Amino acid sequence: MPNIKSAKKRVLVSKANYEHNKAYRSALRTAVKKANAAIDSNAADAADAVKAAVIKIDQAAGKGILHKNNAARKKSALVTRFNKVKA
């Protein structure tokens, strides 16, 4: 346990950031799973689901939750998969 006041505050702040990022990552994974499910079932709204997932990925990269290269890889894989099924 930290003894210095600023260190105690950093513990609280880092815990709050961790919880926020965890919730955001969970929502991101849910969006990607929904997009993959829509692609698998050839749903009519697959394009919308993929678009929503790509937007979530971009937002996560902008907030620093995902590294920009990781985000680019996820988007590329998702869109490639969608285009392969669509064609």
C-alpha positions in Angstrom: 0.0 0.0 0.0 1.3 3.4 -0.8 2.1 5.9 2.0 2.5 9.1 0.0 -0.7 11.0 -0.8 0.0 11.4 -4.5 0.7 7.6 -4.8 -2.6 6.9 -3.0 -4.4 9.1 -5.5 -2.7 7.4 -8.4 -3.9 4.0 -7.2 -7.5 5.3 -7.1 -7.2 7.0 -10.5 -5.6 3.9 -12.2 -8.3 1.7 -10.8 -11.0 4.0 -12.2 -9.3 4.1 -15.6 -8.9 0.3 -15.5 -12.6 -0.1 -14.9 -13.6 2.3 -17.6 -11.2 0.7 -20.1 -12.5 -2.7 -19.2 -16.1 -1.7 -19.9 -15.1 -0.1 -23.2 -13.1 -3.2 -24.3 -16.1 -5.4 -23.4 -18.4 -3.2 -25.6 -15.9 -3.3 -28.4 -15.7 -7.1 -28.3 -19.5 -7.3 -28.3 -19.7 -5.1 -31.4 -17.1 -7.3 -33.2 -18.9 -10.5 -32.1 -22.2 -9.1 -33.4 -20.5 -8.2 -36.7 -19.0 -11.7 -37.1 -22.4 -13.3 -36.3 -24.1 -11.1 -38.9 -21.4 -12.0 -41.4 -21.8 -15.8 -40.6 -25.6 -15.7 -41.0 -25.5 -13.6 -44.1 -27.9 -11.1 -42.4 -29.1 -8.2 -44.3 -27.8 -5.8 -41.7 -24.2 -7.3 -41.8 -22.9 -4.1 -43.5 -24.3 -2.0 -40.7 -22.9 -4.3 -38.0 -19.5 -4.2 -39.6 -19.6 -0.4 -39.9 -20.6 -0.1 -36.2 -17.8 -2.4 -35.2 -15.2 -0.4 -37.3 -16.4 2.8 -35.7 -16.0 1.2 -32.2 -12.5 0.0 -33.1 -11.5 3.5 -34.3 -12.8 5.1 -31.1 -10.9 2.6 -29.0 -7.7 3.4 -30.9 -8.4 7.1 -30.5 -8.8 6.8 -26.7 -5.7 4.7 -26.4 -7.5 1.5 -25.4 -6.1 -0.2 -28.5 -2.8 0.4 -30.2 -3.3 1.9 -33.7 -1.7 -1.1 -35.4 -3.9 -3.5 -33.5 -7.0 -1.5 -34.5 -5.9 -1.5 -38.1 -5.4 -5.3 -38.0 -8.8 -5.9 -36.4 -10.6 -3.6 -39.0 -8.7 -5.2 -41.9 -9.6 -8.7 -40.8 -13.3 -7.8 -40.2 -13.7 -6.0 -43.5 -11.8 -8.7 -45.5 -14.0 -11.4 -44.0 -17.2 -9.4 -44.8 -16.0 -8.8 -48.4 -15.2 -12.4 -48.9 -18.6 -13.6 -47.8 -20.4 -10.8 -49.7 -18.7 -11.7 -53.0 
